Amino acid sequence: MLANMIESARESGVEIAGVMRHERTTLTSFKLLMHDLFKTSHDLTLIKKYKLPEIKCKSANSDEFREYVLKCNADIIMVGTWREKLQQKTFSMPKIGTVNIHPSLLPRYRGPNPYMQVILHGEKKTGVTLHLVDKNLDTGAILLQKEIDVLPDDTGKELRERTFSAAREIAAEFFRKIQTEVLIPIKQNESRASYFGNIDEMMKMLDFKNQTAEEISLTIRALHPWLPCYITIGKRFLKVNPYKIKIIGASSKTLSELLLKNIMPIDAGTIESEAAPSSALPGEIIAKDFKTRSLTIVCKDGRAVKMDDLKLWGVFIRPFTSLFIKHLH
């Protein structure tokens, strides 16, 4: 988000008085030095490329940061992907105001990870909102919004990347308009508001007995790249590839063909349209292919999810994934 904010400001011809990276609020000085030496971010590359002043504070609520804002007589503070809640003494300092870029169509999906939440909830649309910062989280008056499609195969990674691109466009539009127009902030409609906090990490352990095929698919895609999802088989865990999943059950022909060419014998006569075999129970493995490291598992709604390119969890046993799947009963 920071890299796109820098680029949008430069494209719009506004002066960047200083840049503060969120890593400074989370890493010690030594860890930050190691991070910059061995894992240089795109943000730092741009800061050096454009010779931008870097604000070297541990907090945006610190006296150091506030003194810097006063010294440069800043018109606006732009915020994106920030881990601190800004105090009123901080966000009220700029002459015009403090503006946050939030990756959803506020007032919906307030909170720390809208990319994940909109996919989990099966949304077809999301967006980016520029809003004024106030004393609460993501509740300030709206300045601009841009809508984004949530594509059927999106994971959190693709949606986040496309959101960043949209953020660059809307921030550039804001910078241009603020120089020539009067933007009227619009109060958020609280009756449409929704907030989602951090998810329970146990969501990564897939529960085929209690989740539908759609819920399993949405969970796998939403949690990537933050949390990998796992299938539990006995005492072993198989890591799921979010790009190699498919819901089976759209037609009896599709499921019949899948089952007939796999090792585990299933009576094709029991297969019904829009469902796995009627004899199969939720959580049951109905097909496997050790060559593609694939398992197909029945879900709560009777449909199944086929998952290819599975990997055993554990560095030393990962190479034996195919053998593990081959000998599953």
Secondary structure, 3 states (H helix, E strand, C coil): CHHHHHHHHHHHCCCCCCECCCHHHHCCHHHHHHHHHHCCCHHHHHHHHCCCCECCCCCCCCHHHHHHHHHHCCCEEEEECCCCCCCHHHHCCCCCEEEEEECCCCCCCECCCHHHHHHHCCCCEEEEEEEECCCCCCCCCEEEEEEEECCCCCCHHHHHHHHHHHHHHHHHHHHHHHHHCCCCCECCCHHHCCECCCCCHHHHECCCCCCCHHHHHHHHHHHCCCCCCEEEECCEEEECCCCCEEEECCCHHHHHHHHHCCCCCCCHHHCCCCCCCCCCCCCCEEEEECCCCEEEEECCCCCEEEECCCEECCCCCHHHHHHHHHCCC
